[in-house]
Amino acid sequence: MKSVFLRYGSDRSEPFYITQVTELAWYNSNMLDPSISYFLWDYALTEVDIRAILRGDDEQQKAWIVTRLLESARFTDIWQFISLAQWRGFFPKLQLKPQVRAVWEFALSVWAIENHER
């Protein structure tokens, strides 16, 4: 994969380009590999472990995983782990960063309008 990033120098006067980035080492978008959990980089949890937690009975662990998904996973990857209905059930209990909570609250309001919910 060839990527091109436009960056500016410290004084923002001259742009420079970084080209031919093949893969970023800390991020892998292949969620089909059960050994990868890029959004939980600081824990040794596999995709299998994450799914087991989400199917389990411990609501606190589930809320923690959903929080990490919403704060660190790509939008498309979130829905591989939880449904919109599950997300709505967890959302009031989550300890999200304020900026992240605001974005998700806005999304919820837009989806409610689109579905004619009140």
N, C-alpha and C positions, 0 to 999 in steps of 0.2 A: 504494500500500500504506500502510495506517495502522498505526503501531506506537505502543505506549504503554510507557514505561519508568518504573519507580518508582525514585527515587533519594532519598537522605537528605542533609541538610545536613552540614556538616563536624562538627557536634557530635552527629549521628545522632538529633537529637530530633524534627525536623519533616520529614516526607517531602514531596517536591515531585515533580511529574510533568512529563515531557517528552512531548509528543504530536505527532502528525502528521509523523513522520519518513518521508519518501518513499523516500529511498535514501541509503545511506552512501557517500560519494564514494570511499573507499579500498577498498570491498568490493563486488564484483559477483558475484552467484551464477549468472550466465548463462554456463555453461562451454561453450555452443555457439558462442560468438564466438571465432574462432581468435586474435584479438588480445589476449585477456584471459588473464592468469595471475596472479590476485590473490594466490596463495600464494608467488609469486616477485616481489613488489613491487619489489625492489631490483635486478632484472635485466630486461633487455629481451628476454625469451623469450616467444614465443607458444605456444599450445597445440600447434601444428604442430611447433615446435622441441622441445618437451618430449617429444612422442611419438617424434620422430626420435632423441632421446638415449636414450630407453628401448628403442628397437629396435636401437640401435647396439652396437658392440663394447666401448666404454670402460666397464668395470665401475665405475670410480671415479666417473664422471659419473652413471651410473645410480644408484649408491648415494646420491649427493648429491641427486638429484631425488627419490628415494623418501624420504629424510630430510626434505626440505622438505615433501613431501606429508603425511607423518605428523605433522609438527610444526605445519603451518599451514593445510592444506586442510580443508574440511568433510568429515566422514566419508563422505557419499554421493559426493563428488567424487573421493575417493581411488580408489574402485573403477572409475571411468571411465578410469583410467590404468594400473592394475596389477590383477592377479588375486590372490586369496588365496595361491595357490601361489607366485607371484613374490614376494609380500610375505614369505612364510616363508623363501624362499631368501635374500633380502637382509637380513632382520632381524638376524642375528648380526653382520653387517659394518657396520651403521649406527652412526654417531656421534650418537646422540640425546641430547637433554637428559635428565637422570636421571628427572625426573617423567614425561616423555613415554614413556620406555622402560618405566617401571613400569606405566603404564596399558596399553600395548600388550602387555607380558608377561602381564598379568592377562587381557586379551582372548584371547590365544593359549591360556592355560590353560582358560578357559571354553569356547572353541570346541573344544578337544581333548576335554574332558569330554562336551560335547554330541555329538561324533562318535565317542565311545568310543575315543579314541586314547590311547596311553600314551607 
